Amino acid sequence: MASPAVDDYLKTIYHHTEWQDARMTPSQLAAVLGLAPSSVTEMVQKLAAQGLVTHRPYGPVTLTATGERRAAAIIRRHRLIETWLVQEFGYSWDEVHDEAEVLEHTVSDRLLARIDERLGHPRFDPHGDAIPDADGRVDREPFLLLSAAPAGHRGRVLRVSDRDPDLLRALEVVGIAVGHVVEVRPATRVSVDGGEALTLPDGAAEAVWLSA
């Protein structure tokens, strides 16, 4: 079942548990992919038959070891392409996701290896998501979601969700980016790199992860 549709399912399931522990349900999978629950149920059954996921009725969907390796491979392609577009072609971080969605299914393994070499084998993409190595391994340090960080917590921005381009642009305006140091202040305010306290854009607290 080598197809972009299968890869999208596996990639979505993999991504769901990268930054939190709760497993993904079929209804959540349907919502993220924008598909009817009945269509998702049918595909999950096919993926299970292929040994790529495990699933019980009314339970979560979990990648098998085979499914996780395949998901890591396609995510590696996606994130290397995003990094390539930013570093080599001047794309901004809010522009690359959709481009990478198209290119990840068309770039050859040979070209991907050249891109990886050209970029110096990066470990993280422009949003701070870990790029799996050729064996599917990733390297992440302890983290917490900004909304869960207590007042006074000081941490480096490890990751910003790429789901909402408008939010990415708003965060860029206030100076929040991967690698910046944020100190959490009361009333949903933060200071960045020791600057004045500022008010977060709507939705930012649920889209930014800090070092723990």
N, C-alpha and C positions, 0 to 999 in steps of 0.2 A: 504493500500500500504506500509506495513512494509518491507523495503528492503534496502540493502546497497546503491543501486543506488539512491533511493529517499533521503536517509540521506545525501549522497554526494551533491546532488543538494541544499538541504536546508542549509547545512553547508557552502557551497560556497557562497550562497546569503547572509547569515548572516555575514560571515567573511568580505565580500566586504565593508560593511558600518561600520565596527568597528572603523576604524581609518581615515575615511573621510566620507563626507556627500552625495556624488553623488550616486544615485541608480544604480543598476546593470541592464544592458540591456541584452536581449537574446544573442546578438552577443558576448558580453564580457563573458557571462556564457559559451558559446560554446568554446571560446578561452581558458579559464581557465581549463575546463574539457577535452579539446582535442577532442571534438565531432563535428559532422556535425551540422550546424545550423538547418537543418530540424529535426534532432533527438531531439535537445533541444526544439524546438518549440512544438513538439508533447508531450514531457514530461511536459513542462510548462503547457500545456492545461490540462493534467491529474492531475497535482498538484493543479491547480485552481479548477478543478471539485471536488477535495477532500477537498477544503477549506484551503489549506496550503499556497497558494500564491494568489495575485491579479495581473492581467496583462491585459493591453489593447494593441491592435495591434500597433506595432511600439513604444510602450512605455516600461518603465522599469518593472522589476519583483520585487514585494514587498512581504515580508512575512506577512501573517496574524498573529494574536495573537497566534493561534494554531500552525502555522508553526514556529513561533519564539520560542515557548516553546520547540518544538521538536528539532529544530536546536540547541538551547542552551544545551539540554540534551546530544546530540551526541558530541558537542564541549567540554562539560564538561568531557566526557569519554576520548576523544582524548588527552586533555591537562593534565588530571590527569595521564594518561598512560605515556605521554612524561616525566612528572616530576618524576614519579616512575622509569622509565628507567635510567634517569640521576642520581638520588639520590641513588638508591638501586643497580644498576647494572653497574655503571660507564660508561654509554654511554656519548658521547659528544653531544653538542647541534645540531651539523650538521648531526647526525646519527638517531635521534629519530622519525622524521616525518613519514617516510615510515613504520617503525615498528608499530607506533601508528595507522596508516591507516588500518593495518591488524587487530590489536588487539582490536580496538574500537568496532568491530562488533562481537567479540567472548567472551569478558570478561563479566561475569554475573554481575547483579546489586549487588549481595552479595559481590563478590570479589571487585568490584569497591568501595563499601562502606568501606571495610577493607583497601584498598589502601589509600583512603582519610584519614582514621583515622591514619594509619601508618605514613603518611607524615605530620600529624599535620594540616590537612585541609588547604592546601596552597591556596593562592588567585591568584597566577600567575604561568605560566609555565616557562620553561627555557628560552624562547624567550621574556618574558615579557607580553605575551597575558593573559588577565584576564580569570580565570577559573570560569565559572558560578557556583553559589551555587545550591543546590538541587532544589530550586524554580526558577532557571534561572536568578537570579539577578547577576549583575557584579558591580565591584567598580573600577572606573577609575578616575584619576586626569586629569586636563587640559594638553593638549599636543600640539606639533607641529612637523611637519616633518623636519628633519635636513636641507633639501634643502630649506625650507622656513624660516629658522632661520637666522636673520641678524648677521653680524659680531659683536662680543662682547657678543652675547647671551651665557649664561651659564646655563646649565640644566642637569638633571640626565637622563641617558639613560633609557627610559621606556620600549621600545620594539624594537626588531630587527626582520625583516621579515625572516621567515624560508624557503622562496621559493627557495633560491639558496644556496645549501650546500657549494659551492666553496667560495661564498662571506662570509658566516659565518666563514669559516676557515681563510680567509684573515683578517677579522675583529678581530678574536682572536689573530692573529699574531701581529697586531698593538696595541692590548690592549683595544679594544672597546667591552664592554659587558654590559649586563643589570645591572643597579645600579651604573655604573661609571659616574663621572661628566665630562661633555665635555664642553669646551669653543670654540665657533666658531671663527675661524680666517679668514682673507681674502684669496681669491684664493683657495677655497675648502680645506683648511687646518683646523685642530683642534688640541687642546691640551687635553689630557686625565688626569684627576686627578692632574692637576697642572703641568704636565710634559712639555717637549719640543713640539713645534708644529710639526705635522706630516701630510703627504698627505694622503687623504682618498683613499681606494681602489675604482676602478671603480664601480659605481652603489650604493655605500654606502649612498650617500646623499638622495637617494629615498627609502632606506630600514631601516633607523634608525629614531626613534621617540624620542624626548626629552620632558622633563617636560617644560611647558610653563611659 
